Amino acid sequence: MSSTTNAASRPSFPLVAALFVLRSRRGSNALIGERWRDGSGNVSKETFQGIKGFVKRTFDAIAREIAAADYGTNGGAILFRPDVPPVTSETVLVTRTRYGGDGGPGETTTADGTVTRTKRDALSREIETIENFKEDAAPAADVNRTARFAYHASGGLGTFTLVNDVTGDQVTRWVYGTTLTDSGVATGHLLRAKIEPPPSPAQG
């Protein structure tokens, strides 16, 4: 028997919405919404009404969230669901996400325009985050706040570095490897110590 499935026999997913209810841990209805799927069955957009109002989430072709629009109570009116994410305004707050070449979130822009950039390694682990990213901005405490992550061979976090051009970088280190003398187990993978950075001059 041939295993080939023709187009006519494949399941189709019409562009319609399905009502869903998300329940809280106590079993009460937390929010009600609609979830839309594209022709491949992937979620393309989602709208739900919670205690604080309406939120609409939009996804790309491979079901990654690219925008979340918070309409609040929408003035008490029924929410109109546009096909594309709206622009941030006084009545709707939109957070947008762009993805890097590794498939993970690479840049997030909140409704107030604050940009956070993230880099990942070949294993999709976060290696750098830049908060309030601004291109070519002069060094300042509230601009381009950068954190870097490095990993031990065991896969655990090895160093966490808060970059500071004024006081110098603040580095937290994790030390791995134990012996029968200090733990009763000899291995290079167990965490032995966490070394905090010394206080910065501003903290001292």
C-alpha positions as CSV (number, residue, x, y, z in Angstrom):
1,M,0.0,0.0,0.0
2,S,1.4,3.4,-1.0
3,S,2.1,5.8,1.9
4,T,1.7,8.8,-0.3
5,T,-1.1,11.2,0.8
6,N,-2.6,13.4,-1.8
7,A,-3.6,17.0,-1.2
8,A,-7.3,16.2,-1.2
9,S,-6.8,13.8,1.8
10,R,-4.7,16.1,3.9
11,P,-6.5,17.8,6.8
12,S,-7.3,21.5,6.1
13,F,-7.5,24.3,8.7
14,P,-9.8,27.1,7.6
15,L,-9.1,30.6,8.8
16,V,-11.7,30.5,11.5
17,A,-11.5,31.1,15.2
18,A,-12.0,28.6,18.0
19,L,-13.4,29.7,21.3
20,F,-11.2,28.7,24.3
21,V,-11.3,29.2,28.0
22,L,-8.2,29.3,30.2
23,R,-8.8,28.4,33.8
24,S,-6.9,29.5,36.9
25,R,-5.3,27.0,39.2
26,R,-8.4,27.2,41.4
27,G,-10.6,26.2,38.5
28,S,-12.4,29.5,37.9
29,N,-12.5,31.0,34.4
30,A,-9.5,33.3,34.1
31,L,-10.1,34.6,30.6
32,I,-12.0,33.8,27.4
33,G,-10.7,34.3,23.9
34,E,-10.4,33.2,20.3
35,R,-7.5,31.4,18.6
36,W,-7.1,31.7,14.8
37,R,-5.1,29.1,12.7
38,D,-3.7,29.4,9.2
39,G,-4.0,26.9,6.4
40,S,-1.2,24.8,7.9
41,G,-2.8,24.6,11.4
42,N,-0.4,27.1,13.0
43,V,-1.8,29.7,15.3
44,S,-1.7,33.0,13.4
45,K,-3.4,35.3,15.9
46,E,-5.1,35.1,19.3
47,T,-7.4,37.4,21.2
48,F,-8.4,36.9,24.8
49,Q,-10.3,38.9,27.4
50,G,-8.9,38.9,30.9
51,I,-9.7,40.8,34.0
52,K,-7.9,43.9,32.8
53,G,-9.2,43.9,29.2
54,F,-8.4,42.6,25.7
55,V,-5.0,41.4,24.5
56,K,-4.4,40.3,20.9
57,R,-1.3,38.2,20.0
58,T,-0.1,37.8,16.4
59,F,2.2,35.0,15.2
60,D,4.5,34.5,12.2
61,A,4.3,31.6,9.7
62,I,6.0,29.2,12.1
63,A,3.9,30.1,15.2
64,R,6.3,32.5,16.9
65,E,4.8,35.5,18.6
66,I,5.7,38.7,16.8
67,A,3.3,41.2,18.5
68,A,1.1,41.5,21.5
69,A,-1.4,44.4,21.5
70,D,-3.0,45.4,24.8
71,Y,-6.3,47.2,24.2
72,G,-7.3,47.6,27.8
73,T,-11.1,47.6,28.1
74,N,-11.4,48.9,24.5
75,G,-13.8,51.5,25.8
76,G,-16.3,48.8,26.6
77,A,-16.8,48.1,22.9
78,I,-16.5,44.8,21.0
79,L,-12.9,44.3,19.9
80,F,-12.2,44.5,16.2
81,R,-9.4,42.1,15.2
82,P,-7.2,43.6,12.5
83,D,-5.2,41.1,10.3
84,V,-1.9,43.0,11.1
85,P,-0.7,44.3,14.4
86,P,-1.7,47.9,15.1
87,V,0.6,50.7,15.9
88,T,1.0,51.8,19.5
89,S,-1.3,54.7,20.4
90,E,-3.1,56.1,23.4
91,T,-5.7,53.3,23.2
92,V,-3.5,50.3,22.4
93,L,-0.1,49.3,23.7
94,V,1.9,47.1,21.3
95,T,5.0,45.0,22.1
96,R,6.9,43.6,19.1
97,T,9.4,40.8,18.8
98,R,11.9,40.2,16.0
99,Y,13.8,36.9,15.7
100,G,17.5,36.2,15.1
101,G,19.1,33.7,12.7
102,D,19.0,31.1,15.4
103,G,15.2,31.3,15.6
104,G,15.2,32.8,19.1
105,P,13.9,36.2,20.0
106,G,16.5,38.7,18.9
107,E,14.9,42.1,19.6
108,T,11.9,43.2,21.6
109,T,10.4,46.6,21.4
110,T,7.9,47.7,24.1
111,A,5.1,50.2,23.7
112,D,7.2,53.0,25.0
113,G,9.9,52.3,22.4
114,T,12.4,50.6,24.7
115,V,14.4,48.1,22.8
116,T,16.1,44.9,24.2
117,R,18.5,42.9,22.1
118,T,19.5,39.4,22.8
119,K,22.3,37.2,21.3
120,R,22.5,33.4,21.6
121,D,25.2,30.8,20.9
122,A,25.0,27.8,18.6
123,L,23.1,25.9,21.4
124,S,20.5,28.7,21.6
125,R,21.7,29.8,25.0
126,E,21.5,33.4,25.9
127,I,25.0,35.0,25.8
128,E,24.3,38.7,25.7
129,T,21.4,41.0,26.5
130,I,21.4,44.7,25.9
131,E,18.5,46.6,27.6
132,N,17.4,50.0,26.4
133,F,19.5,49.6,23.3
134,K,20.3,52.8,21.4
135,E,22.6,52.8,18.4
136,D,25.8,54.9,18.8
137,A,24.6,56.4,22.1
138,A,27.1,57.9,24.5
139,P,27.8,55.8,27.7
140,A,25.1,56.4,30.3
141,A,23.8,54.4,33.3
142,D,20.3,53.9,31.7
143,V,21.4,53.3,28.1
144,N,22.7,50.0,26.5
145,R,22.7,48.1,29.8
146,T,24.6,45.0,28.8
147,A,24.8,41.6,30.5
148,R,26.9,38.8,29.2
149,F,26.7,35.0,30.0
150,A,29.4,32.4,29.6
151,Y,28.9,28.7,30.2
152,H,30.9,25.9,31.8
153,A,31.7,22.7,29.9
154,S,29.0,21.0,32.0
155,G,26.4,23.3,30.6
156,G,25.9,25.3,33.7
157,L,26.4,29.1,33.9
158,G,30.1,29.9,34.3
159,T,30.2,33.7,34.5
160,F,27.6,36.5,34.5
161,T,29.0,39.9,33.6
162,L,27.3,43.2,34.0
163,V,29.2,45.6,31.7
164,N,29.9,49.0,33.3
165,D,32.1,51.5,31.4
166,V,32.3,53.8,34.5
167,T,33.1,51.5,37.5
168,G,34.4,48.5,35.6
169,D,32.6,45.2,34.8
170,Q,30.9,43.3,37.6
171,V,31.5,39.6,37.2
172,T,29.8,36.7,39.1
173,R,31.6,33.4,38.8
174,W,30.4,29.8,39.3
175,V,33.1,27.2,40.2
176,Y,32.6,23.6,39.3
177,G,34.4,20.4,40.3
178,T,34.4,18.6,43.6
179,T,36.7,16.0,45.2
180,L,36.2,13.3,47.8
181,T,37.8,15.6,50.3
182,D,35.4,18.5,50.0
183,S,32.1,16.8,49.1
184,G,32.4,13.0,49.2
185,V,31.8,13.0,45.4
186,A,34.6,13.4,42.8
187,T,33.2,15.1,39.7
188,G,33.9,18.0,37.4
189,H,30.3,18.9,36.9
190,L,29.0,19.7,40.4
191,L,28.8,23.3,41.5
192,R,31.3,24.0,44.2
193,A,31.1,27.7,44.8
194,K,29.6,31.0,43.6
195,I,31.9,34.0,43.7
196,E,30.2,37.4,43.9
197,P,31.9,40.5,42.5
198,P,33.3,43.0,45.0
199,P,31.1,46.1,45.6
200,S,31.5,48.9,43.1
201,P,32.8,52.3,44.4
202,A,29.2,53.6,44.1
203,Q,28.1,50.8,46.4
204,G,30.9,51.0,48.8
